[in-house]
Amino acid sequence: IKQTRASMDLGGIAKGYAVDRAIEVMRALAIERAVVNAGGDLRHHGARPMTVQVRDPRNAARIAVTVTLDNAALASSTAGGLGARADSASRIHNADRIDLPALAGATVQAPTC
C-alpha cells in the first residue's frame, strides 16, 4: 500500500459482520423467519426459502438474476463510485491490471455475509 498508494474500504466487511450478527440474535430469540438487508449484504434465516431479485448494475430498473435463498447470504457490489470523484473512472482493476468499467458489478452467494 505504501508503494502503490492503494486505498482500502473495509465498510463492506463491517456491514456483512453486522448482518450476520443480527441474524444470530434473531435465531437466539427463536424468530422463525428473518431477512436482514444492509445495502448490498443480505442474509436469510428460516424454514421457508425466499426469492431475491438482483438488479443489473448498469440499469437498476432491470433484473439481472433471480436467486432462491435458503438460509444463505448474498453480497452485491459495483465498481462505480470508487474513484476520487463521483463521476470518475473506477479504481478497481482485474488481474491483468485493466480497469473495470465504472458500472461493473458482482454478486456472491455464500452461507454467511
C-alpha positions as CSV (number, residue, x, y, z in Angstrom):
1,I,0.0,0.0,0.0
2,K,2.8,2.4,0.8
3,Q,4.4,2.0,-2.6
4,T,1.3,1.9,-4.8
5,R,-0.7,4.5,-2.9
6,A,-3.6,1.9,-2.8
7,S,-6.6,2.5,-0.6
8,M,-8.9,0.1,1.1
9,D,-12.5,0.4,2.2
10,L,-13.5,-2.0,4.9
11,G,-17.1,-0.8,5.1
12,G,-18.4,-3.9,3.3
13,I,-16.7,-6.2,5.8
14,A,-18.3,-4.3,8.7
15,K,-21.7,-4.4,7.1
16,G,-21.5,-8.1,6.4
17,Y,-20.5,-8.7,10.0
18,A,-23.4,-6.6,11.3
19,V,-25.9,-8.5,9.1
20,D,-24.5,-11.9,10.3
21,R,-24.7,-10.8,14.0
22,A,-28.3,-9.6,13.5
23,I,-29.3,-13.0,12.1
24,E,-27.6,-14.7,15.1
25,V,-29.5,-12.6,17.6
26,M,-32.8,-13.4,15.9
27,R,-32.0,-17.1,15.8
28,A,-31.2,-16.9,19.6
29,L,-34.6,-15.3,20.1
30,A,-36.2,-18.2,18.3
31,I,-37.5,-16.0,15.5
32,E,-38.7,-18.4,12.8
33,R,-38.0,-16.4,9.7
34,A,-35.9,-13.3,9.1
35,V,-34.2,-11.3,6.4
36,V,-31.6,-8.7,7.1
37,N,-30.6,-6.3,4.3
38,A,-27.8,-3.7,4.7
39,G,-27.5,-2.3,1.2
40,G,-25.6,-4.9,-0.7
41,D,-25.3,-7.5,2.1
42,L,-28.4,-9.6,2.7
43,R,-29.0,-12.8,4.7
44,H,-31.9,-15.1,5.1
45,H,-32.8,-17.4,8.0
46,G,-35.9,-19.6,8.3
47,A,-37.7,-22.7,7.3
48,R,-39.1,-21.4,4.0
49,P,-36.7,-20.3,1.3
50,M,-37.2,-16.8,-0.2
51,T,-36.7,-15.4,-3.7
52,V,-34.4,-12.4,-4.2
53,Q,-34.0,-10.4,-7.4
54,V,-30.6,-8.8,-8.1
55,R,-30.6,-5.6,-10.1
56,D,-28.4,-5.1,-13.1
57,P,-25.6,-2.7,-12.1
58,R,-25.8,-1.0,-15.5
59,N,-29.6,-0.4,-15.3
60,A,-31.2,-0.5,-11.8
61,A,-34.7,-0.9,-13.4
62,R,-33.6,-4.3,-14.9
63,I,-33.4,-7.5,-13.0
64,A,-30.1,-9.3,-13.7
65,V,-30.9,-12.6,-11.9
66,T,-33.3,-14.2,-9.6
67,V,-31.9,-16.3,-6.7
68,T,-33.5,-18.5,-4.1
69,L,-32.0,-18.2,-0.7
70,D,-32.4,-21.0,1.8
71,N,-30.5,-20.0,5.0
72,A,-27.9,-18.2,2.9
73,A,-26.5,-14.8,2.1
74,L,-25.9,-12.6,-0.9
75,A,-23.2,-9.9,-1.2
76,S,-23.5,-7.5,-4.1
77,S,-21.1,-4.8,-5.1
78,T,-20.3,-2.4,-8.0
79,A,-17.1,-0.8,-9.0
80,G,-18.8,2.6,-9.7
81,G,-18.3,5.4,-7.2
82,L,-14.9,4.2,-6.0
83,G,-13.0,6.9,-7.9
84,A,-11.8,10.2,-6.4
85,R,-14.9,12.0,-7.7
86,A,-18.4,10.6,-8.2
87,D,-18.1,10.7,-12.0
88,S,-14.5,9.4,-12.2
89,A,-13.4,6.0,-13.5
90,S,-13.3,3.0,-11.2
91,R,-10.1,2.4,-9.3
92,I,-10.8,-1.4,-9.3
93,H,-9.0,-3.5,-11.9
94,N,-8.8,-7.1,-13.0
95,A,-5.8,-9.5,-12.6
96,D,-4.3,-8.0,-15.8
97,R,-4.4,-4.5,-14.2
98,I,-7.1,-3.4,-16.7
99,D,-9.6,-1.0,-15.1
100,L,-13.1,-2.4,-14.8
101,P,-16.0,-0.4,-16.3
102,A,-17.4,2.1,-13.8
103,L,-20.7,0.1,-13.6
104,A,-19.1,-3.4,-13.3
105,G,-20.6,-5.5,-10.5
106,A,-20.7,-8.8,-8.9
107,T,-23.0,-10.8,-6.6
108,V,-21.7,-13.7,-4.5
109,Q,-23.9,-16.3,-2.7
110,A,-22.5,-17.8,0.5
111,P,-23.6,-19.3,3.8
112,T,-22.9,-16.0,5.6
113,C,-22.1,-12.4,4.7
